Amino acid sequence: YNLAQARAKKERERAAQAAEVRDNLAEIENNLSSTLLNEDPSVSRSYISPNRVRPDHFKGFSADEHQAILQQQAEQATERQEAEAEERAWSSQVAEEIEHMRQVRCSTEAQLEAKRAEMRRVFAEENRQLAET
């Protein structure tokens, strides 16, 4: 009697274990094929209008939308590089103008100092001549 009970118990355990394995495999299969877990973008489409997207069911971008975003990012990067190049060119031009104005100022100051020296020499000569008479 005890042996029969032990065999029946083992058989129930094997059956329960086999059922659990089948349930686990079914759960895995359901998870792999689930539109919710796989983020199927078709789930986010509205039933009313297929060109509308339901924000509460958003499951990612389509390949076209993703490509459009990448294209826009590339355009923005190009625009930024062009703007930076333009800024560098403008800064270089401003620096050249400042350097030119500095050179003109230095030249003007040198000419002015030469005129002052000439005037001091002329005054000194006039004073010497006046002192001699």
Secondary structure, DSSP 8 states (H G I E B T S, - for coil): -HHHHHHHHHHHHHHHHHHHHHHHHHHHHHHHH-TTTTT-GGGGB-SS-TT-B-GGG-----HHHHHHHHHHHHHHHHHHHHHHHHHHHHHHHHHHHHHHHHHHHHHHHHHHHHHHHHHHHHHHHHHHHHHH-
